[in-house]
């Protein structure tokens, strides 16, 4: 296999399970969320590895008896309820997640010899009762699942979530699920990008997503054998936090996906070893030219000081550089190929970034271009950026038109532009000693943003915007 073919697939959602499983890197972050029962809400910027983490938790798991995975590529649920409190949503989701687990218990006949017959009988009763209620008040229903297999509830006579039951039945269903789990049945549900699964039209209902976060947090308290994971974009979770005060009751439930330079190097190593069948010790010789092996510190510094979101951008850049060299008759990677391709990679990275957000931030790329392209080297304090935004608002018609769109009004309700730039990962934080914190790093947080005092456009976007 040619070296560039090892980096063809840099988006986890495009990879088949056997491939990703063979070179997925279990970083300290990943081991922490698997090991610690508290962590259930996992946030990250686009491209940092959310989908890879989702697939690892839902597809590579060899410890759980039941694994349920929800992703917008397969499942969309139209939720009739709107404009409600997060607490109302949370009880609805908690019950529906409970029913989803009970349904899986009924369907997984291979486990029935380990479960009391009475538990299976009761599980069937609660699942059938749930669907009877859906048929009664939910309008037209298609699909066979509560959440996970394409359930679609169209507008019916009722405008409430159709799982509303008497509290006694909900409590008993949860007790049943706990009893099944405590008997030794290990269960896991993993949800990726909930705002794309639970649909209410073009805008995001942050109270609804907050309710789901609460439900997942409570679900993890049922039993040590029940785990729920919710993977969510950083800018959405930060908005949810501000609108869901009850999440304060679960201070240790959230963890942010992040990387350090050593773990990014492990990503390269695992790819090369798997695809190129490289020696464990001499893997770099399979990737880099002979001359480059004497420049590895410089090459790694170039990569790690330019990538924005970590693995996806790094893999794409290396693939582009290898393709570039291949056309020159060079079969391996060197520093020159990385330097020569950085502008085109920056262009494609910015284009991907601009098109990858939904309605709530669909003009983010244009906004960043207007704000930063006049001088990509400048550093800003939050107050200086706010002043710049005010000046742009008064003079730039394109900016005014973009900001007046509904999605931008929604996105900026609480954060403001400086914090929004942090949430989507388009700026580097600058410490007092001049060192920089990149969006893929573990200390790229709101607290660190407030401590750092200054920020600048992240280098990967700078290369492209400097050409405009």
Beta strands, then each sheet from edge to edge (+ up, - down):
strand 1: 41-44
strand 2: 66-70
strand 3: 77-78
strand 4: 141-142
strand 5: 152-153
strand 6: 187-192
strand 7: 198-199
strand 8: 226-233
strand 9: 254-256
strand 10: 379-381
strand 11: 427-430
strand 12: 436-437
strand 13: 454-457
sheet 1: 2+ 6+ 8+ 1+ 9+
sheet 2: 3+ 7+
sheet 3: 4+ 5-
sheet 4: 10+ 13- 11+ 12-
end
